[in-house]
Amino acid sequence: MTSPMRCLLVGTLLVLGLAGCATTRADREACLTLAEKGFRPIAGERTERFLGKVRDYTARCRGGDKAVAFRGTPWVDWANYWATGDAGSRPEESGGEDGHLSPTGRGIDGALLDLEYQRIELIKFNLLDNTGTYQEYVEGRNGVSGPALKTWDAMRLPKGHPDYDAVGGTGRSCAPMTSSGFAP
């Protein structure tokens, strides 16, 4: 099947599949753009690998306004797709339909695709853990068993990174709790 024919078929299926779902016109248009442009290719160079950030139209198709609003954060986009969090992350009016073309399906499938891109490219570019985190997980550190470790220095951004302070900097990963149960 030729590429234009495939795009036409996918676009038609999306329009038919999205017509009854709880989604906006902008979401439907974003999904059509995604169907037309197709999925991103596997990176050819290490510097082009997928880092968890998608294009605007991809985020809108998979998570609507919320996914687009949080694209500027340093964290992966898939956490803001539909149905990738608690029950509140599901669209309000899904009509009980949870197929692959529904907002719920697009959110979950999109998150899985994002994770798969990261996995493939980590393997392709041999970016496996050689920093000692796995060994610390197995053996533990400073008398604390590996599964109970809360911080991993090898996974922190370097101090010179522009988002260093936005993700905690040198501070603790969590604020200490007071006797009332709330952080000060």
Buried (B, 14 or more C-beta within 10 A) or exposed (E): EEEEEEBBEBBEEBBEBBEEBBBEEBBBBBBBBBBBEEEEEEBEEEEEBBEBBBBEBBBBBBBBEBBBEBBEBBBBBBBBBBBBEEEEBBBEEBEEBBEEBBBBBBBBBBBEBBBEBBEBBBEEBEEEEEEEBEEBBEEBBEEEEBEEBEEBEEEBBEEEEEEBEEBEEEEEEEEEEEEEEEEE
